Amino acid sequence: MDVCSRNGFCSRPDVCSCKDSYKGKICNDYDCFGIIHNNYTTVCSGNGLCYSPNKCNCSGTYSDNQCKIPMCFGIAASTTSVCSSRGACVGPDTCECFNIPKLQGPNCELNTHEFIWFVVGLVLAFVCVLVVITIPGIFCCHRVYRYRTAVLQQNKVEQDMKDLLKESLIRADTLSKQVDRDWIIPLSDIKLDERISEGAYVLCLLYLIFIGLVLL
């Protein structure tokens, strides 16, 4: 017979002196982190059995000395590799994935089939957005190019007309100067004419005097 449940000694008739961490009439009671071992709903966080003082035997889905940390697919939630390192273990075999859940499996592993369709969808969406943005942009650029070309052509025509008008004015001025120069009588010619006129006048006077003398 196990005296005092092997957790103490019989100090006097029907009286056990229990070892540390043990209690009860026959030293068969003990606690796990302040909770009596047979309080199964709360001891070991309700996720295991308290089999000796402050020692829990956790169920297969929890770990830690108090059975507080859940496990996901055999890996404790406190481990960095849990949920394929792409999520958080929020409960036994329950991963909350950080990325798009639809692309991942229960352990946040990549779902290749869904991922391929996701990439295809992204590419198609990008192409559609690119087409929607590019076509109006090309149309607007074409209109702007045509407008700019028309403006440049108009400016060139105006400049050509200005050059032509300027050239015409220069030619007209040159011709006017040439005509004026052709009709201008040199000063020397004017003096010569004056001399000829004076000589003819003197000859006329002499002729009149001669006629007068003859008639007398």
Rosetta constraint file for C-alpha pairs under 8 A:
AtomPair CA 2 CA 6 HARMONIC 5.72 0.50
AtomPair CA 3 CA 8 HARMONIC 7.52 0.50
AtomPair CA 3 CA 9 HARMONIC 6.59 0.50
AtomPair CA 3 CA 10 HARMONIC 6.93 0.50
AtomPair CA 3 CA 26 HARMONIC 7.76 0.50
AtomPair CA 4 CA 8 HARMONIC 5.30 0.50
AtomPair CA 4 CA 9 HARMONIC 5.82 0.50
AtomPair CA 4 CA 10 HARMONIC 6.63 0.50
AtomPair CA 4 CA 16 HARMONIC 5.83 0.50
AtomPair CA 4 CA 17 HARMONIC 7.91 0.50
AtomPair CA 4 CA 18 HARMONIC 7.39 0.50
AtomPair CA 4 CA 25 HARMONIC 7.96 0.50
AtomPair CA 4 CA 26 HARMONIC 4.49 0.50
AtomPair CA 4 CA 27 HARMONIC 5.43 0.50
AtomPair CA 4 CA 28 HARMONIC 7.34 0.50
AtomPair CA 5 CA 26 HARMONIC 6.12 0.50
AtomPair CA 5 CA 27 HARMONIC 5.98 0.50
AtomPair CA 5 CA 28 HARMONIC 5.83 0.50
AtomPair CA 6 CA 27 HARMONIC 7.84 0.50
AtomPair CA 7 CA 18 HARMONIC 5.82 0.50
AtomPair CA 7 CA 19 HARMONIC 5.65 0.50
AtomPair CA 7 CA 22 HARMONIC 6.75 0.50
AtomPair CA 7 CA 27 HARMONIC 5.64 0.50
AtomPair CA 7 CA 28 HARMONIC 7.06 0.50
AtomPair CA 8 CA 16 HARMONIC 6.25 0.50
AtomPair CA 8 CA 17 HARMONIC 5.32 0.50
AtomPair CA 8 CA 18 HARMONIC 4.01 0.50
AtomPair CA 8 CA 19 HARMONIC 5.06 0.50
AtomPair CA 8 CA 27 HARMONIC 6.32 0.50
AtomPair CA 9 CA 16 HARMONIC 5.45 0.50
AtomPair CA 9 CA 17 HARMONIC 5.38 0.50
AtomPair CA 9 CA 18 HARMONIC 6.58 0.50
AtomPair CA 10 CA 14 HARMONIC 7.01 0.50
AtomPair CA 10 CA 15 HARMONIC 5.69 0.50
AtomPair CA 10 CA 16 HARMONIC 4.43 0.50
AtomPair CA 10 CA 17 HARMONIC 6.15 0.50
AtomPair CA 11 CA 15 HARMONIC 5.90 0.50
AtomPair CA 11 CA 16 HARMONIC 5.71 0.50
AtomPair CA 11 CA 17 HARMONIC 5.99 0.50
AtomPair CA 12 CA 16 HARMONIC 7.28 0.50
AtomPair CA 15 CA 25 HARMONIC 7.29 0.50
AtomPair CA 15 CA 26 HARMONIC 7.81 0.50
AtomPair CA 16 CA 25 HARMONIC 6.62 0.50
AtomPair CA 16 CA 26 HARMONIC 5.96 0.50
AtomPair CA 16 CA 27 HARMONIC 6.91 0.50
AtomPair CA 17 CA 27 HARMONIC 7.65 0.50
AtomPair CA 18 CA 22 HARMONIC 5.72 0.50
AtomPair CA 18 CA 23 HARMONIC 5.95 0.50
AtomPair CA 18 CA 24 HARMONIC 7.94 0.50
AtomPair CA 18 CA 26 HARMONIC 7.81 0.50
AtomPair CA 18 CA 27 HARMONIC 5.32 0.50
AtomPair CA 19 CA 23 HARMONIC 7.78 0.50
AtomPair CA 19 CA 27 HARMONIC 7.73 0.50
AtomPair CA 21 CA 30 HARMONIC 5.97 0.50
AtomPair CA 21 CA 31 HARMONIC 7.12 0.50
AtomPair CA 21 CA 53 HARMONIC 6.03 0.50
AtomPair CA 22 CA 27 HARMONIC 5.54 0.50
AtomPair CA 22 CA 28 HARMONIC 6.72 0.50
AtomPair CA 22 CA 29 HARMONIC 5.71 0.50
AtomPair CA 22 CA 30 HARMONIC 4.76 0.50
AtomPair CA 22 CA 31 HARMONIC 7.72 0.50
AtomPair CA 22 CA 53 HARMONIC 7.43 0.50
AtomPair CA 23 CA 27 HARMONIC 4.66 0.50
AtomPair CA 23 CA 28 HARMONIC 6.41 0.50
AtomPair CA 23 CA 29 HARMONIC 5.01 0.50
AtomPair CA 23 CA 30 HARMONIC 5.95 0.50
AtomPair CA 24 CA 28 HARMONIC 5.92 0.50
AtomPair CA 24 CA 29 HARMONIC 5.31 0.50
AtomPair CA 29 CA 36 HARMONIC 7.26 0.50
AtomPair CA 29 CA 37 HARMONIC 7.04 0.50
AtomPair CA 30 CA 36 HARMONIC 5.94 0.50
AtomPair CA 30 CA 37 HARMONIC 5.89 0.50
AtomPair CA 30 CA 52 HARMONIC 6.87 0.50
AtomPair CA 30 CA 53 HARMONIC 5.55 0.50
AtomPair CA 31 CA 35 HARMONIC 5.00 0.50
AtomPair CA 31 CA 36 HARMONIC 4.31 0.50
AtomPair CA 31 CA 37 HARMONIC 5.18 0.50
AtomPair CA 31 CA 50 HARMONIC 7.64 0.50
AtomPair CA 31 CA 52 HARMONIC 7.61 0.50
AtomPair CA 31 CA 53 HARMONIC 5.32 0.50
AtomPair CA 31 CA 54 HARMONIC 6.31 0.50
AtomPair CA 32 CA 36 HARMONIC 6.39 0.50
AtomPair CA 32 CA 37 HARMONIC 6.11 0.50
AtomPair CA 32 CA 43 HARMONIC 6.61 0.50
AtomPair CA 32 CA 44 HARMONIC 6.85 0.50
AtomPair CA 32 CA 50 HARMONIC 6.05 0.50
AtomPair CA 32 CA 52 HARMONIC 7.35 0.50
AtomPair CA 32 CA 53 HARMONIC 5.29 0.50
AtomPair CA 32 CA 54 HARMONIC 3.86 0.50
AtomPair CA 32 CA 55 HARMONIC 6.21 0.50
AtomPair CA 32 CA 56 HARMONIC 7.19 0.50
AtomPair CA 33 CA 44 HARMONIC 7.97 0.50
AtomPair CA 33 CA 53 HARMONIC 7.88 0.50
AtomPair CA 33 CA 54 HARMONIC 5.35 0.50
AtomPair CA 33 CA 66 HARMONIC 7.84 0.50
AtomPair CA 35 CA 39 HARMONIC 7.09 0.50
AtomPair CA 35 CA 42 HARMONIC 7.45 0.50
AtomPair CA 35 CA 43 HARMONIC 5.62 0.50
AtomPair CA 36 CA 43 HARMONIC 6.87 0.50
AtomPair CA 37 CA 43 HARMONIC 6.27 0.50
AtomPair CA 37 CA 49 HARMONIC 7.48 0.50
AtomPair CA 37 CA 50 HARMONIC 5.16 0.50
AtomPair CA 37 CA 51 HARMONIC 7.26 0.50
AtomPair CA 37 CA 52 HARMONIC 7.86 0.50
AtomPair CA 38 CA 43 HARMONIC 7.54 0.50
AtomPair CA 38 CA 50 HARMONIC 7.62 0.50
AtomPair CA 39 CA 43 HARMONIC 5.69 0.50
AtomPair CA 40 CA 46 HARMONIC 6.21 0.50
AtomPair CA 40 CA 48 HARMONIC 7.99 0.50
AtomPair CA 40 CA 49 HARMONIC 7.12 0.50
AtomPair CA 41 CA 45 HARMONIC 7.65 0.50
AtomPair CA 41 CA 46 HARMONIC 4.85 0.50
AtomPair CA 42 CA 46 HARMONIC 4.53 0.50
AtomPair CA 43 CA 47 HARMONIC 7.84 0.50
AtomPair CA 43 CA 48 HARMONIC 7.42 0.50
AtomPair CA 43 CA 49 HARMONIC 7.15 0.50
AtomPair CA 43 CA 50 HARMONIC 6.74 0.50
AtomPair CA 44 CA 48 HARMONIC 5.37 0.50
AtomPair CA 44 CA 49 HARMONIC 6.36 0.50
AtomPair CA 44 CA 50 HARMONIC 6.41 0.50
AtomPair CA 44 CA 56 HARMONIC 5.86 0.50
AtomPair CA 44 CA 58 HARMONIC 7.49 0.50
AtomPair CA 44 CA 65 HARMONIC 7.99 0.50
AtomPair CA 44 CA 66 HARMONIC 4.83 0.50
AtomPair CA 44 CA 67 HARMONIC 5.56 0.50
AtomPair CA 44 CA 68 HARMONIC 7.56 0.50
AtomPair CA 45 CA 66 HARMONIC 6.22 0.50
AtomPair CA 45 CA 67 HARMONIC 5.93 0.50
AtomPair CA 45 CA 68 HARMONIC 5.92 0.50
AtomPair CA 46 CA 67 HARMONIC 7.87 0.50
AtomPair CA 47 CA 58 HARMONIC 5.93 0.50
AtomPair CA 47 CA 59 HARMONIC 6.02 0.50
AtomPair CA 47 CA 62 HARMONIC 6.72 0.50
AtomPair CA 47 CA 67 HARMONIC 5.74 0.50
AtomPair CA 47 CA 68 HARMONIC 7.39 0.50
AtomPair CA 48 CA 56 HARMONIC 6.15 0.50
AtomPair CA 48 CA 57 HARMONIC 5.31 0.50
AtomPair CA 48 CA 58 HARMONIC 4.00 0.50
AtomPair CA 48 CA 59 HARMONIC 5.27 0.50
AtomPair CA 48 CA 67 HARMONIC 6.42 0.50
AtomPair CA 49 CA 56 HARMONIC 5.44 0.50
AtomPair CA 49 CA 57 HARMONIC 5.09 0.50
AtomPair CA 49 CA 58 HARMONIC 6.43 0.50
AtomPair CA 50 CA 54 HARMONIC 7.17 0.50
AtomPair CA 50 CA 55 HARMONIC 5.77 0.50
AtomPair CA 50 CA 56 HARMONIC 4.50 0.50
AtomPair CA 50 CA 57 HARMONIC 6.28 0.50
AtomPair CA 51 CA 55 HARMONIC 6.19 0.50
AtomPair CA 51 CA 56 HARMONIC 6.18 0.50
AtomPair CA 51 CA 57 HARMONIC 6.82 0.50
AtomPair CA 52 CA 56 HARMONIC 7.40 0.50
AtomPair CA 55 CA 65 HARMONIC 6.82 0.50
AtomPair CA 55 CA 66 HARMONIC 7.78 0.50
AtomPair CA 56 CA 65 HARMONIC 6.19 0.50
AtomPair CA 56 CA 66 HARMONIC 6.19 0.50
AtomPair CA 56 CA 67 HARMONIC 7.05 0.50
AtomPair CA 57 CA 67 HARMONIC 7.86 0.50
AtomPair CA 58 CA 62 HARMONIC 5.88 0.50
AtomPair CA 58 CA 63 HARMONIC 6.10 0.50
AtomPair CA 58 CA 64 HARMONIC 7.96 0.50
AtomPair CA 58 CA 66 HARMONIC 7.87 0.50
AtomPair CA 58 CA 67 HARMONIC 5.45 0.50
AtomPair CA 59 CA 63 HARMONIC 7.76 0.50
AtomPair CA 59 CA 67 HARMONIC 7.90 0.50
AtomPair CA 60 CA 71 HARMONIC 7.90 0.50
AtomPair CA 61 CA 70 HARMONIC 5.79 0.50
AtomPair CA 61 CA 71 HARMONIC 4.97 0.50
AtomPair CA 61 CA 72 HARMONIC 7.20 0.50
AtomPair CA 61 CA 74 HARMONIC 7.52 0.50
AtomPair CA 61 CA 92 HARMONIC 5.30 0.50
AtomPair CA 61 CA 93 HARMONIC 7.42 0.50
AtomPair CA 62 CA 67 HARMONIC 5.38 0.50
AtomPair CA 62 CA 68 HARMONIC 6.57 0.50
AtomPair CA 62 CA 69 HARMONIC 5.45 0.50
AtomPair CA 62 CA 70 HARMONIC 4.23 0.50
AtomPair CA 62 CA 71 HARMONIC 5.26 0.50
AtomPair CA 62 CA 76 HARMONIC 7.39 0.50
AtomPair CA 62 CA 92 HARMONIC 7.11 0.50
AtomPair CA 63 CA 67 HARMONIC 4.81 0.50
AtomPair CA 63 CA 68 HARMONIC 6.53 0.50
AtomPair CA 63 CA 69 HARMONIC 5.22 0.50
AtomPair CA 63 CA 70 HARMONIC 6.21 0.50
AtomPair CA 63 CA 71 HARMONIC 6.81 0.50
AtomPair CA 63 CA 76 HARMONIC 6.56 0.50
AtomPair CA 64 CA 68 HARMONIC 6.07 0.50
AtomPair CA 64 CA 69 HARMONIC 5.84 0.50
AtomPair CA 69 CA 76 HARMONIC 6.66 0.50
AtomPair CA 69 CA 77 HARMONIC 6.14 0.50
AtomPair CA 69 CA 78 HARMONIC 7.20 0.50
AtomPair CA 70 CA 76 HARMONIC 6.09 0.50
AtomPair CA 70 CA 77 HARMONIC 5.72 0.50
AtomPair CA 70 CA 89 HARMONIC 7.05 0.50
AtomPair CA 70 CA 90 HARMONIC 7.23 0.50
AtomPair CA 70 CA 91 HARMONIC 5.47 0.50
AtomPair CA 70 CA 92 HARMONIC 5.25 0.50
AtomPair CA 70 CA 93 HARMONIC 7.98 0.50
AtomPair CA 71 CA 75 HARMONIC 5.21 0.50
AtomPair CA 71 CA 76 HARMONIC 4.24 0.50
AtomPair CA 71 CA 77 HARMONIC 5.46 0.50
AtomPair CA 71 CA 89 HARMONIC 6.95 0.50
AtomPair CA 71 CA 91 HARMONIC 7.03 0.50
AtomPair CA 71 CA 92 HARMONIC 5.24 0.50
AtomPair CA 71 CA 93 HARMONIC 6.22 0.50
AtomPair CA 72 CA 76 HARMONIC 6.36 0.50
AtomPair CA 72 CA 77 HARMONIC 6.71 0.50
AtomPair CA 72 CA 82 HARMONIC 6.73 0.50
AtomPair CA 72 CA 83 HARMONIC 6.82 0.50
AtomPair CA 72 CA 89 HARMONIC 5.98 0.50
AtomPair CA 72 CA 91 HARMONIC 7.23 0.50
AtomPair CA 72 CA 92 HARMONIC 5.43 0.50
AtomPair CA 72 CA 93 HARMONIC 3.84 0.50
AtomPair CA 72 CA 94 HARMONIC 6.16 0.50
AtomPair CA 72 CA 95 HARMONIC 6.96 0.50
AtomPair CA 72 CA 107 HARMONIC 7.62 0.50
AtomPair CA 73 CA 83 HARMONIC 7.99 0.50
AtomPair CA 73 CA 92 HARMONIC 7.93 0.50
AtomPair CA 73 CA 93 HARMONIC 5.38 0.50
AtomPair CA 73 CA 107 HARMONIC 7.39 0.50
AtomPair CA 75 CA 79 HARMONIC 6.84 0.50
AtomPair CA 75 CA 81 HARMONIC 7.65 0.50
AtomPair CA 75 CA 82 HARMONIC 5.63 0.50
AtomPair CA 76 CA 82 HARMONIC 6.63 0.50
AtomPair CA 76 CA 89 HARMONIC 7.94 0.50
AtomPair CA 77 CA 82 HARMONIC 5.99 0.50
AtomPair CA 77 CA 88 HARMONIC 6.98 0.50
AtomPair CA 77 CA 89 HARMONIC 5.06 0.50
AtomPair CA 77 CA 90 HARMONIC 7.55 0.50
AtomPair CA 78 CA 82 HARMONIC 7.62 0.50
AtomPair CA 80 CA 85 HARMONIC 6.09 0.50
AtomPair CA 81 CA 85 HARMONIC 4.63 0.50
AtomPair CA 82 CA 86 HARMONIC 7.88 0.50
AtomPair CA 82 CA 87 HARMONIC 7.34 0.50
AtomPair CA 82 CA 88 HARMONIC 7.05 0.50
AtomPair CA 82 CA 89 HARMONIC 6.81 0.50
AtomPair CA 83 CA 87 HARMONIC 5.28 0.50
AtomPair CA 83 CA 88 HARMONIC 6.31 0.50
AtomPair CA 83 CA 89 HARMONIC 6.52 0.50
AtomPair CA 83 CA 95 HARMONIC 5.91 0.50
AtomPair CA 83 CA 97 HARMONIC 7.50 0.50
AtomPair CA 83 CA 107 HARMONIC 4.75 0.50
AtomPair CA 83 CA 108 HARMONIC 5.45 0.50
AtomPair CA 83 CA 109 HARMONIC 7.44 0.50
AtomPair CA 84 CA 107 HARMONIC 6.20 0.50
AtomPair CA 84 CA 108 HARMONIC 5.85 0.50
AtomPair CA 84 CA 109 HARMONIC 5.92 0.50
AtomPair CA 85 CA 108 HARMONIC 7.94 0.50
AtomPair CA 86 CA 97 HARMONIC 5.78 0.50
AtomPair CA 86 CA 98 HARMONIC 5.74 0.50
AtomPair CA 86 CA 99 HARMONIC 7.02 0.50
AtomPair CA 86 CA 108 HARMONIC 5.86 0.50
AtomPair CA 86 CA 109 HARMONIC 7.66 0.50
AtomPair CA 87 CA 95 HARMONIC 6.11 0.50
AtomPair CA 87 CA 96 HARMONIC 5.27 0.50
AtomPair CA 87 CA 97 HARMONIC 3.89 0.50
AtomPair CA 87 CA 98 HARMONIC 4.83 0.50
AtomPair CA 87 CA 99 HARMONIC 7.70 0.50
AtomPair CA 87 CA 108 HARMONIC 6.41 0.50
AtomPair CA 88 CA 95 HARMONIC 5.50 0.50
AtomPair CA 88 CA 96 HARMONIC 5.13 0.50
AtomPair CA 88 CA 97 HARMONIC 6.37 0.50
AtomPair CA 88 CA 98 HARMONIC 7.53 0.50
AtomPair CA 89 CA 93 HARMONIC 7.22 0.50
AtomPair CA 89 CA 94 HARMONIC 5.80 0.50
AtomPair CA 89 CA 95 HARMONIC 4.58 0.50
AtomPair CA 89 CA 96 HARMONIC 6.30 0.50
AtomPair CA 90 CA 94 HARMONIC 5.88 0.50
AtomPair CA 90 CA 95 HARMONIC 6.04 0.50
AtomPair CA 90 CA 96 HARMONIC 6.60 0.50
AtomPair CA 91 CA 95 HARMONIC 7.26 0.50
AtomPair CA 93 CA 107 HARMONIC 7.83 0.50
AtomPair CA 94 CA 106 HARMONIC 7.21 0.50
AtomPair CA 94 CA 107 HARMONIC 7.74 0.50
AtomPair CA 95 CA 106 HARMONIC 6.48 0.50
AtomPair CA 95 CA 107 HARMONIC 6.01 0.50
AtomPair CA 95 CA 108 HARMONIC 6.79 0.50
AtomPair CA 96 CA 108 HARMONIC 7.72 0.50
AtomPair CA 97 CA 101 HARMONIC 5.88 0.50
AtomPair CA 97 CA 104 HARMONIC 7.71 0.50
AtomPair CA 97 CA 108 HARMONIC 5.59 0.50
AtomPair CA 100 CA 104 HARMONIC 7.16 0.50
AtomPair CA 101 CA 105 HARMONIC 7.56 0.50
AtomPair CA 101 CA 108 HARMONIC 7.38 0.50
AtomPair CA 102 CA 114 HARMONIC 7.29 0.50
AtomPair CA 103 CA 110 HARMONIC 6.08 0.50
AtomPair CA 103 CA 111 HARMONIC 5.23 0.50
AtomPair CA 103 CA 112 HARMONIC 7.65 0.50
AtomPair CA 103 CA 114 HARMONIC 5.47 0.50
AtomPair CA 103 CA 115 HARMONIC 5.51 0.50
AtomPair CA 103 CA 118 HARMONIC 7.84 0.50
AtomPair CA 104 CA 108 HARMONIC 4.78 0.50
AtomPair CA 104 CA 109 HARMONIC 5.10 0.50
AtomPair CA 104 CA 110 HARMONIC 4.59 0.50
AtomPair CA 104 CA 111 HARMONIC 4.91 0.50
AtomPair CA 105 CA 109 HARMONIC 5.12 0.50
AtomPair CA 105 CA 110 HARMONIC 6.42 0.50
AtomPair CA 105 CA 111 HARMONIC 6.08 0.50
AtomPair CA 110 CA 115 HARMONIC 7.38 0.50
AtomPair CA 111 CA 115 HARMONIC 5.91 0.50
AtomPair CA 112 CA 116 HARMONIC 6.11 0.50
AtomPair CA 113 CA 117 HARMONIC 6.56 0.50
AtomPair CA 114 CA 118 HARMONIC 6.03 0.50
AtomPair CA 115 CA 119 HARMONIC 6.17 0.50
AtomPair CA 116 CA 120 HARMONIC 6.19 0.50
AtomPair CA 117 CA 121 HARMONIC 6.03 0.50
AtomPair CA 118 CA 122 HARMONIC 6.21 0.50
AtomPair CA 119 CA 123 HARMONIC 6.18 0.50
AtomPair CA 120 CA 124 HARMONIC 6.17 0.50
AtomPair CA 121 CA 125 HARMONIC 6.04 0.50
AtomPair CA 122 CA 126 HARMONIC 6.05 0.50
AtomPair CA 123 CA 127 HARMONIC 6.14 0.50
AtomPair CA 124 CA 128 HARMONIC 6.12 0.50
AtomPair CA 125 CA 129 HARMONIC 6.15 0.50
AtomPair CA 126 CA 130 HARMONIC 5.98 0.50
AtomPair CA 127 CA 131 HARMONIC 6.07 0.50
AtomPair CA 128 CA 132 HARMONIC 6.11 0.50
AtomPair CA 129 CA 133 HARMONIC 6.08 0.50
AtomPair CA 130 CA 134 HARMONIC 5.69 0.50
AtomPair CA 131 CA 135 HARMONIC 5.87 0.50
AtomPair CA 132 CA 136 HARMONIC 7.09 0.50
AtomPair CA 133 CA 137 HARMONIC 6.33 0.50
AtomPair CA 134 CA 138 HARMONIC 6.01 0.50
AtomPair CA 135 CA 139 HARMONIC 6.19 0.50
AtomPair CA 136 CA 140 HARMONIC 6.01 0.50
AtomPair CA 137 CA 141 HARMONIC 6.01 0.50
AtomPair CA 138 CA 142 HARMONIC 6.03 0.50
AtomPair CA 139 CA 143 HARMONIC 6.25 0.50
AtomPair CA 140 CA 144 HARMONIC 6.09 0.50
AtomPair CA 141 CA 145 HARMONIC 5.96 0.50
AtomPair CA 142 CA 146 HARMONIC 6.14 0.50
AtomPair CA 143 CA 147 HARMONIC 6.10 0.50
AtomPair CA 144 CA 148 HARMONIC 5.95 0.50
AtomPair CA 145 CA 149 HARMONIC 6.00 0.50
AtomPair CA 146 CA 150 HARMONIC 6.11 0.50
AtomPair CA 147 CA 151 HARMONIC 6.16 0.50
AtomPair CA 148 CA 152 HARMONIC 6.15 0.50
AtomPair CA 149 CA 153 HARMONIC 6.12 0.50
AtomPair CA 150 CA 154 HARMONIC 6.06 0.50
AtomPair CA 151 CA 155 HARMONIC 6.07 0.50
AtomPair CA 152 CA 156 HARMONIC 6.10 0.50
AtomPair CA 153 CA 157 HARMONIC 6.18 0.50
AtomPair CA 154 CA 158 HARMONIC 6.12 0.50
AtomPair CA 155 CA 159 HARMONIC 6.04 0.50
AtomPair CA 156 CA 160 HARMONIC 6.04 0.50
AtomPair CA 157 CA 161 HARMONIC 6.10 0.50
AtomPair CA 158 CA 162 HARMONIC 6.09 0.50
AtomPair CA 159 CA 163 HARMONIC 6.07 0.50
AtomPair CA 160 CA 164 HARMONIC 6.01 0.50
AtomPair CA 161 CA 165 HARMONIC 5.99 0.50
AtomPair CA 162 CA 166 HARMONIC 5.99 0.50
AtomPair CA 163 CA 167 HARMONIC 6.00 0.50
AtomPair CA 164 CA 168 HARMONIC 6.04 0.50
AtomPair CA 165 CA 169 HARMONIC 6.08 0.50
AtomPair CA 166 CA 170 HARMONIC 6.14 0.50
AtomPair CA 167 CA 171 HARMONIC 6.12 0.50
AtomPair CA 168 CA 172 HARMONIC 5.98 0.50
AtomPair CA 169 CA 173 HARMONIC 6.01 0.50
AtomPair CA 170 CA 174 HARMONIC 6.10 0.50
AtomPair CA 171 CA 175 HARMONIC 6.07 0.50
AtomPair CA 172 CA 176 HARMONIC 6.01 0.50
AtomPair CA 173 CA 177 HARMONIC 6.13 0.50
AtomPair CA 174 CA 178 HARMONIC 6.15 0.50
AtomPair CA 175 CA 179 HARMONIC 6.08 0.50
AtomPair CA 176 CA 180 HARMONIC 6.14 0.50
AtomPair CA 177 CA 181 HARMONIC 6.09 0.50
AtomPair CA 178 CA 182 HARMONIC 6.24 0.50
AtomPair CA 179 CA 183 HARMONIC 6.39 0.50
AtomPair CA 180 CA 184 HARMONIC 6.15 0.50
AtomPair CA 185 CA 189 HARMONIC 6.54 0.50
AtomPair CA 185 CA 190 HARMONIC 6.82 0.50
AtomPair CA 186 CA 190 HARMONIC 6.47 0.50
AtomPair CA 187 CA 191 HARMONIC 6.30 0.50
AtomPair CA 188 CA 192 HARMONIC 6.19 0.50
AtomPair CA 189 CA 193 HARMONIC 6.17 0.50
AtomPair CA 190 CA 194 HARMONIC 6.22 0.50
AtomPair CA 191 CA 195 HARMONIC 6.23 0.50
AtomPair CA 192 CA 196 HARMONIC 6.21 0.50
AtomPair CA 193 CA 197 HARMONIC 6.03 0.50
AtomPair CA 194 CA 198 HARMONIC 6.10 0.50
AtomPair CA 195 CA 199 HARMONIC 6.14 0.50
AtomPair CA 196 CA 200 HARMONIC 6.15 0.50
AtomPair CA 197 CA 201 HARMONIC 6.11 0.50
AtomPair CA 198 CA 202 HARMONIC 6.29 0.50
AtomPair CA 199 CA 203 HARMONIC 6.24 0.50
AtomPair CA 200 CA 204 HARMONIC 6.12 0.50
AtomPair CA 201 CA 205 HARMONIC 6.30 0.50
AtomPair CA 202 CA 206 HARMONIC 6.20 0.50
AtomPair CA 203 CA 207 HARMONIC 6.00 0.50
AtomPair CA 204 CA 208 HARMONIC 6.17 0.50
AtomPair CA 205 CA 209 HARMONIC 6.19 0.50
AtomPair CA 206 CA 210 HARMONIC 6.12 0.50
AtomPair CA 207 CA 211 HARMONIC 6.26 0.50
AtomPair CA 208 CA 212 HARMONIC 6.16 0.50
AtomPair CA 209 CA 213 HARMONIC 6.26 0.50
AtomPair CA 210 CA 214 HARMONIC 6.31 0.50
AtomPair CA 211 CA 215 HARMONIC 6.28 0.50
AtomPair CA 212 CA 216 HARMONIC 6.32 0.50
